[in-house]
């Protein structure tokens, strides 16, 4: 798939892995870890951006813990319709941007957010668009958190392959996030594998 095909697939996604699909699942272990990490490293007044926020299940968990300055980006405009239905308080209080990461991330000021995090989003960035990692590092003023699939699931990330297919539909690119963000000025503080993903917490140095 070329970059436009990857983006188009997520922009029009319905059914499995769609915003509604994840809203039905609701907050999970990643949501819990996010709140625990942020409770330790920042205050509830921190400015927070989720890249690939979907219908907002993780942001809703943060809102429930008292975090108010919440923003999100998602390429699928239906995500925000689902959010309005499932998490109306978040929808009304948060700041949200519809569009591809590649189109939006450069518009933010340097260190615009105290915290930037992604959940199963960077793993779908096409190799031609890897420049966005530098932009993500640029806008993260203090804490950067990734929760991406690194081969924890039995069907993903096996061997030395750089890319695998999810349900024979779309690509999942395997990368060394510690190395990538270390080269962009971040030190890894925490690495926590879960059954599905590996959560990594980075801080600017």
N, C-alpha and C positions, 0 to 999 in steps of 0.2 A: 504493500500500500504506500502511496506517496503521501506527503504531509496533508494535502487538501482532503484526500480520502479519509485519513484518520480523523481529522477534525469534523468532517461531514458526518461520519458515523456516530460520533458522540453528540453532535448538535441535534440529530434527529432520533436519538436513542429512545426506544420504547420497550416495554416488557422487561426482560431480565437485564439487570445493571442500569436501569433507567432511574431518574429521580424518584418516581413513585415506588419502584422496587426497594430502594434504600430507605425511603421514608417509612415503608411498612416494617422494615427490620428495626428501625429506630437506633438509638444510641447503643454503643457496644464497648468492648474493652479498650478500643482506641480512644473513645470519648472519655472514659474514666482516666486513662493515662494522661490525656491532654490536660484535664482539670487538675490532676495531681501535680503534674510538672509545672503548670502555670501558677498554681498556688504556692509552689516553692520558689520559683524564680522571678515572678513579677506580681504586681498588685492588680486588683480588679479594675483599676483605671487604665490598664495597658491597652494600647491600640492593637487590634488583632485582625489579621487577614487570613482567610482560608482560600487557597487556590484550588478550584474544582469543588466548590462547596455543595453542589447538588441541591437538594431540597432543605439542607441545613441541619441535619440531625446532630452533627458534632457541635456546631455553633449554638444550637438550642440547649445542649447540655452545658455549655459554658455560660450562656445567659442564665440558666437556672442556678448557677453557682455565683452569680453576682457580677459577671463580666458584662459591661455595657457597650464598650466601643468596638463593635463587631462589624466586620466587612467580609464580603465574599465575591468571588468571581466564578461564573459558570457559563459554559458555551451553549447549554441547552436552555432555551427560554422557558420551557415548560417547568423547569426546576422551580421557578419562582411562583408559578401558579400552584404547584404542589405545596410549596412552603407556606403560601397564604392560607391554604386549607389545613395543613398539618401543624404548622408552627406559626400561627398568626401574630403572636407577640414579637417573635424574632423578625418576621417579615416587616412589621411596622417600625421596629426600632433600629434594625440594622441598615447598613449601606451596601447596596449590591450592584454589580456590574455584569451585564450580559455580553458575552463575547469570548473569543479564544484568548488563551493566555498570551499567545504570540502577538495579539493585537493590542492588548491592554497593559501588559506589565511595564512597558517602557514609559507609560503616561504618569506613573507614580513618581513622586520625589524620592531622592535618596534617603534611606532610613525613614521612610514614611510610616512604618509600622514597628512597634516594639516586638511583635511576634508575627511571623509568617509560618503557616503550616500547610501541608498537603497530605491527603490520604488517598492512596491508590490513584494518583493523578500523574505525577512525573514519570511513572513507568510507561505511560502511553505517549510520551513526547517523542516524535519522530527524530531520528538522528540528524536530519537536516535542520532541526530547530533547537539543537542543544544550547545555542547561545542564550536561551531564556534562563538557564541555570544561573548565569552571571547576573542577569537582571533581577532574578529572585533574591540572590545574595545582596544585591545593591539596595533593595528596598527593605530588607530585614535589618532593623536597627540594633537588635539585641539577640533575640532567640529565633532559631529556625528549626522546625520539626518536620521530619519526613516519616510517613508510615506507608511503606511501599513493599510490594511482594518481592522477596529476595530468594525465592526457592523454598519457602517453608512448606507450601502446599505440595503434596506428592506429585501433582501433574505439572508443576511449573518450576522453571529455573534449573532443570537438571543439567548436569554436565557443564561444558564451557560455552554453550550456545549463547549468542548475544541477544537473541529474540526468540520468543515462543508465541504460539497462537492460543488465545483464550476461546474455548469452544469452537475452534476453527473459524472464528469470525473476525477478530481484530488482534493486532500485535501487542505484546508486552515486552518491552525492552529491558534487559538486565544490565544494571550498572552498579559501580562501586560508589555509593553515595558519600561515604566517609572521605574517599580520595577526592571526589569532585568538589565537595564543599570545603575541604581543607585547603585546596588550591585557590579557593575564593575567599579565604580569610576567616574560616570558622573552625573552631575546635569541637570535637565530639565529646559531649559530656555523658551521654547515656546511650546504650544500645540494648533494646529490649525485644527479643523475638517473641512473637505471639504465634498462635496456630496458623494464622493466615499471612501476617505481615511482620516486618521488622520495623520497630519504632526507633528512630534516632533523633536525639536532641543535640543541637549544635548551638554554640554561642560565639559571637564575634570576638576576635582577639586583637 
